[in-house]
Every structure is written in C-alpha cells, then in structure tokens.
Amino acid sequence: MPNLAQLVQLGQSVGLPLGQAKLMAAIGAAESGGNALAHNQNRATGDNSYGIWQINMIDNLGPARRKEFGLQSNEQLFDPLTNAMAMKRVLQSSGPTAWATYSSGAYKQFLPQIEKAVSGGVPSGPIPTTGFESSQLPQQGQAPSPQE
C-alpha cells in the first residue's frame, strides 16, 4: 500500500503539478486510506468505486468510463497507475468536487502529513487509517470481491 509521499509521486507520474498531486494524495488517503484494492460497493450511496481514488463505475458510468479510460474491466482500476490516470481524467472533467472527501473536507486532515512526507520530515510508512470507512476495504491480503 503506498504511503503519502508515494501517493504524491503517483499523481506527479500522471502529469499533475506538485500542488495538485498533494491535494489528490490527500483525497486518495481520505477516500481509501491509499489502499489500491479498496472497493466500495454501497449502492445506497451510489457507489461501485475502485482503488485509491475510488473511481466510481456504478451502472451506466461503468461502460462509459471503461471506454473513456481504455479499460476492459473495472478491476483494472485496482492497479495504482491505472487508477491515477483515471483520477486525472475525472479531475480534469469534474474537478476535485467529484470526490465526497473533498466536498466534506475530510481530505484536509492529511495535508499536514503530506507536507511533512514530501519534505522528508516523516518516515515512509502506512497511511493513518482515519477518515475512511475501513469496513469498505478488503482485509489485508484478501482479494476484492469479483464484480460483473
């Protein structure tokens, strides 16, 4: 599971400038705890969301986004780089308000830790597990539930 500095690097690897990469790292930490295998299947909240940035593929979004992102299956979004590329497309088309943790402000708790991690002030370690629903994530070493 990537740490905060790695989430920033992942954002930069898909072409985000540093400031945006930091913001999106905080959003990824809040959305999934940085868990590449996170899968939120809660239809009551309108979710069938995958990976670090919880890319939503529910109902008609799935086929349209698979085509837009060049994916054969939703499960490809469990790959961190693929998820980051999809995140960039969603960010470009909808802005950060596409993520509930941005709108709610939940991402803000990670910003000081990201600043320290990027400046080398925090050892590389797991992302703190606050600000997201751990019940929505697969257990350590457990594969996500198959879909479709």
N, C-alpha and C positions, 0 to 999 in steps of 0.2 A: 504494500500500500504506500503510495507516495507521501512524502512529508510536505510541509508547507512550501519550503523552498523549491522542491521538485514540482509542485503544482504551478508555481510562478514560471519555472523553466518550461514546463509543458505549454503554458499559454504563449510564452515567447516563441516556442518552437513552431507554432502555427501562425506566427506573424503579429501577435499582439504587442503593442508597445509596453514598456515596463509598468507604467501606471495601470493600464487596463489589465495586464497579466496579474498584477497584485489584487485588483478588485475581483477578477474572476477566480483567482485562487481562494479568496475568502468566500466567495459564493459556492465554489466546489466543496470547500471544507464544511460549510453550513448545510449544504444540500445532502451530502453523502458521507461526511467525515473523510473525504478523499478516497473512499472505497470504490475501486474500479468495478467491483462486482455488485454494487448496490442496485437493487431493483424494487421499485415501489409500484405495486400492482393494485393500489387502492382506488377502485373505480369511483367510490363515493367522493373522492377529492379530485376526480378527473385525471387520474394518473395511470400510466403504464410507462414509467420513466426508468431510464437505464444509465448506469455508470456514474462517474464522478460528478458530472454536471446535470445528472438526472434529465436527460433528453427525453421528452415526452413523445411516445409513439402510440397513444391511445386512438382507437377507432380509425377514422379517416386520416389522421395525422400520420399513421404508420406508413401506408403505401406512398403518400405524397413525400414524406421525408426520406424514406428509403431511396426513392428516385432522386430526390434533390441531393442527398448525401452520397449517392452511388453505392448503396448497401444492398446486399442480398437478403440479410436478416437483421432483425433488431438486436440480436445477441452480439453482432459485430461492435455495438456500442460499448461493450464491456472492455474493449481494447482502449487504453488511455489515450493514445494518439488519435484514434478514430473519434473518440468522444470529444476530444479537444477540437478537432476540426469541425465537428457538428456544432459544438458550443460556439465557435467563432461565427458560423453561418447564422445561428439563432441570434447571437448578439448583434450582428450586422443588420439583420432584418427586423428585430423586435426590441433591441436594447436590453439593458440589464433587468428591466421590469418583467421580462419573460420568466424570471425566477422569483418564486414566492419569498425566498430568503432575502432577496434584495428589497422587495416591497415591504417586508416586515421589519427589516433592519437586522435580522439575525446574523447576517454576514459580518456586521461591524465588530463583533467580539473577536474575530480572527485577525483583524487588520494590525493591531499592535504586534501580535506574534509573527505575522508575515514580515513586517518591517524589520524585526529582530532577526528572523531567519534569513532574510535576503542580505542583511548587513553582516551576517556571520555571528550574531550575538546569541543564537540559540542552537544547541546541538541538533543534528538531524535525528529526528525521532518521529514517532507516530503523531498524527493529528489528535488533539484533545477531543474527546468524544462528547462534547456538549453542543447543543444547537441543532441536533437532528434526531430523528426517530430511529434508534438502533433496532427496534423491532422490525423495521422495514428492510434491514440489511441481512444478507446471508451470514450465517455463522462462519467463523474463521475456518478456512479450508473447505467450506461447503459450496458446491456449485449453485448458481442461481436456478430458480425454477424454470423449466422449459416453457416456452410460450408458442402459441400458434401452431 
